[in-house]
Amino acid sequence: MGHHSLDALDKKILRLIADDARIPFLEVARVCNVSGAAIHQRIQKLTNLGILKGSRFIIDPEKIGYETCAYIGLFLKDPEKFDFVVEELRKMPEVVECHYTTGGFDMFIKIYALNNHHLLEIIHDKLQPLGLSRSETIISFNAAINRQLPIIDMPDDEEEEEETQPLT
């Protein structure tokens, strides 16, 4: 997981498209005072570097019937079965995130369920058979903060180079 340096134009582009993924590239070009081709090239570069990971519409789970959001810490009977468990979790549409973590849990997942009864079914019928010794569930009432990570103001590569050049 390498860190990639961004220049001022990259940061400006990222701020604009993070605020509105549907903004036309020509509008981004106008705001950045560069050509449309330059924006296309920069977007391609940011995508190739893995900084941009596609674009998609975000569906509100509650609006389509998933009323329960839960975070579940999983404790595996046999931690050597990590890969097997991850592959099985991928098959469950209710599981939207899975993290390897430090601390007590072997894995930490985020799931959406239609309601608390459905949540119980998922835990009992889908998760327990994967070889869990136990699990800990936290139900989220509401996300108080849910945002994209901001592009912070750090020196550009060019600014860093100027600062590190020896004075003559």
LOBA-474836 format. One record per residue (C-alpha): residue number from 0; residue in one letter; x, y, z. Coordinates in nm, 3 decimals. Layout:
BEGIN
REC pos code       u       v       w
REC NUM    A       X       Y       Z
...
% end
This chain:
BEGIN
REC pos code       u       v       w
REC   0    M   0.000   0.000   0.000
REC   1    G   0.225   0.272  -0.126
REC   2    H   0.172   0.641  -0.084
REC   3    H   0.145   0.834  -0.408
REC   4    S   0.244   1.199  -0.423
REC   5    L  -0.013   1.435  -0.567
REC   6    D   0.049   1.775  -0.719
REC   7    A  -0.183   2.074  -0.684
REC   8    L  -0.377   1.989  -1.002
REC   9    D  -0.433   1.628  -0.891
REC  10    K  -0.564   1.751  -0.555
REC  11    K  -0.794   2.005  -0.718
REC  12    I  -0.934   1.741  -0.954
REC  13    L  -0.989   1.497  -0.667
REC  14    R  -1.169   1.761  -0.459
REC  15    L  -1.400   1.847  -0.749
REC  16    I  -1.492   1.491  -0.842
REC  17    A  -1.523   1.382  -0.477
REC  18    D  -1.780   1.658  -0.426
REC  19    D  -1.971   1.560  -0.741
REC  20    A  -1.877   1.241  -0.927
REC  21    R  -2.110   1.344  -1.209
REC  22    I  -1.933   1.673  -1.283
REC  23    P  -1.843   1.683  -1.652
REC  24    F  -1.470   1.664  -1.724
REC  25    L  -1.498   1.983  -1.930
REC  26    E  -1.631   2.163  -1.621
REC  27    V  -1.338   2.027  -1.419
REC  28    A  -1.104   2.148  -1.694
REC  29    R  -1.262   2.495  -1.687
REC  30    V  -1.232   2.525  -1.307
REC  31    C  -0.871   2.398  -1.320
REC  32    N  -0.786   2.618  -1.618
REC  33    V  -0.648   2.328  -1.825
REC  34    S  -0.765   2.138  -2.133
REC  35    G  -1.023   1.863  -2.127
REC  36    A  -0.757   1.624  -2.256
REC  37    A  -0.535   1.709  -1.958
REC  38    I  -0.820   1.619  -1.721
REC  39    H  -0.879   1.289  -1.901
REC  40    Q  -0.507   1.208  -1.875
REC  41    R  -0.497   1.298  -1.504
REC  42    I  -0.809   1.094  -1.427
REC  43    Q  -0.657   0.797  -1.612
REC  44    K  -0.329   0.839  -1.419
REC  45    L  -0.513   0.856  -1.084
REC  46    T  -0.713   0.546  -1.180
REC  47    N  -0.403   0.353  -1.290
REC  48    L  -0.231   0.439  -0.961
REC  49    G  -0.532   0.302  -0.772
REC  50    I  -0.610   0.639  -0.613
REC  51    L  -0.946   0.647  -0.791
REC  52    K  -1.139   0.324  -0.766
REC  53    G  -1.423   0.359  -1.012
REC  54    S  -1.746   0.546  -0.972
REC  55    R  -2.085   0.423  -0.869
REC  56    F  -2.420   0.529  -0.740
REC  57    I  -2.469   0.491  -0.366
REC  58    I  -2.791   0.315  -0.272
REC  59    D  -2.945   0.402   0.064
REC  60    P  -3.001   0.056   0.220
REC  61    E  -3.287   0.178   0.439
REC  62    K  -3.479   0.310   0.137
REC  63    I  -3.481  -0.040  -0.016
REC  64    G  -3.587  -0.218   0.302
REC  65    Y  -3.263  -0.289   0.493
REC  66    E  -3.349  -0.133   0.828
REC  67    T  -3.071  -0.287   1.038
REC  68    C  -2.702  -0.204   1.000
REC  69    A  -2.470  -0.411   1.217
REC  70    Y  -2.101  -0.449   1.278
REC  71    I  -1.994  -0.796   1.385
REC  72    G  -1.662  -0.904   1.531
REC  73    L  -1.589  -1.263   1.433
REC  74    F  -1.380  -1.506   1.637
REC  75    L  -1.277  -1.812   1.435
REC  76    K  -1.233  -2.156   1.589
REC  77    D  -0.951  -2.213   1.341
REC  78    P  -0.780  -1.888   1.230
REC  79    E  -0.614  -2.083   0.946
REC  80    K  -0.955  -2.079   0.773
REC  81    F  -0.942  -1.702   0.712
REC  82    D  -0.937  -1.738   0.333
REC  83    F  -1.225  -1.988   0.335
REC  84    V  -1.435  -1.764   0.560
REC  85    V  -1.367  -1.457   0.342
REC  86    E  -1.475  -1.646   0.031
REC  87    E  -1.796  -1.756   0.203
REC  88    L  -1.862  -1.400   0.325
REC  89    R  -1.826  -1.275  -0.035
REC  90    K  -2.123  -1.496  -0.127
REC  91    M  -2.348  -1.322   0.129
REC  92    P  -2.505  -1.010  -0.024
REC  93    E  -2.577  -0.868   0.322
REC  94    V  -2.202  -0.845   0.399
REC  95    V  -2.079  -0.513   0.258
REC  96    E  -1.738  -0.490   0.430
REC  97    C  -1.490  -0.734   0.581
REC  98    H  -1.173  -0.628   0.760
REC  99    Y  -0.878  -0.814   0.906
REC 100    T  -0.812  -0.637   1.235
REC 101    T  -0.583  -0.612   1.531
REC 102    G  -0.722  -0.667   1.877
REC 103    G  -0.951  -0.944   1.987
REC 104    F  -1.144  -1.010   1.667
REC 105    D  -1.012  -1.224   1.384
REC 106    M  -1.235  -1.033   1.141
REC 107    F  -1.476  -0.743   1.159
REC 108    I  -1.769  -0.720   0.915
REC 109    K  -2.043  -0.474   0.832
REC 110    I  -2.377  -0.612   0.725
REC 111    Y  -2.723  -0.489   0.638
REC 112    A  -3.032  -0.689   0.736
REC 113    L  -3.399  -0.629   0.664
REC 114    N  -3.471  -0.620   1.039
REC 115    N  -3.348  -0.768   1.368
REC 116    H  -3.511  -1.105   1.293
REC 117    H  -3.325  -1.123   0.960
REC 118    L  -3.003  -1.025   1.143
REC 119    L  -3.051  -1.319   1.380
REC 120    E  -3.103  -1.553   1.082
REC 121    I  -2.783  -1.429   0.918
REC 122    I  -2.581  -1.480   1.235
REC 123    H  -2.733  -1.819   1.320
REC 124    D  -2.779  -1.970   0.974
REC 125    K  -2.498  -1.815   0.768
REC 126    L  -2.218  -1.699   0.998
REC 127    Q  -2.208  -1.964   1.273
REC 128    P  -2.166  -2.255   1.026
REC 129    L  -1.843  -2.091   0.899
REC 130    G  -1.661  -2.214   1.208
REC 131    L  -1.701  -1.928   1.453
REC 132    S  -1.618  -1.981   1.817
REC 133    R  -1.831  -1.672   1.884
REC 134    S  -1.924  -1.330   1.754
REC 135    E  -1.998  -0.985   1.896
REC 136    T  -2.265  -0.774   1.728
REC 137    I  -2.308  -0.398   1.745
REC 138    I  -2.619  -0.251   1.586
REC 139    S  -2.588   0.097   1.440
REC 140    F  -2.888   0.322   1.496
REC 141    N  -2.768   0.586   1.251
REC 142    A  -2.444   0.708   1.093
REC 143    A  -2.369   1.045   1.252
REC 144    I  -2.083   1.098   1.004
REC 145    N  -2.059   0.928   0.666
REC 146    R  -1.825   1.100   0.426
REC 147    Q  -1.547   1.063   0.175
REC 148    L  -1.195   1.110   0.307
REC 149    P  -1.096   1.470   0.226
REC 150    I  -0.793   1.563   0.017
REC 151    I  -0.586   1.746   0.276
REC 152    D  -0.365   2.041   0.202
REC 153    M  -0.015   1.900   0.205
REC 154    P   0.278   2.038   0.010
REC 155    D   0.291   1.932  -0.355
REC 156    D   0.589   1.739  -0.487
REC 157    E   0.713   2.061  -0.650
REC 158    E   0.684   2.254  -0.323
REC 159    E   0.864   1.977  -0.134
REC 160    E   1.147   1.978  -0.391
REC 161    E   1.183   2.357  -0.359
REC 162    E   1.195   2.329   0.021
REC 163    T   1.462   2.056   0.017
REC 164    Q   1.695   2.224  -0.235
REC 165    P   2.011   2.348  -0.066
REC 166    L   2.055   2.723  -0.053
REC 167    T   2.352   2.850  -0.252
% end
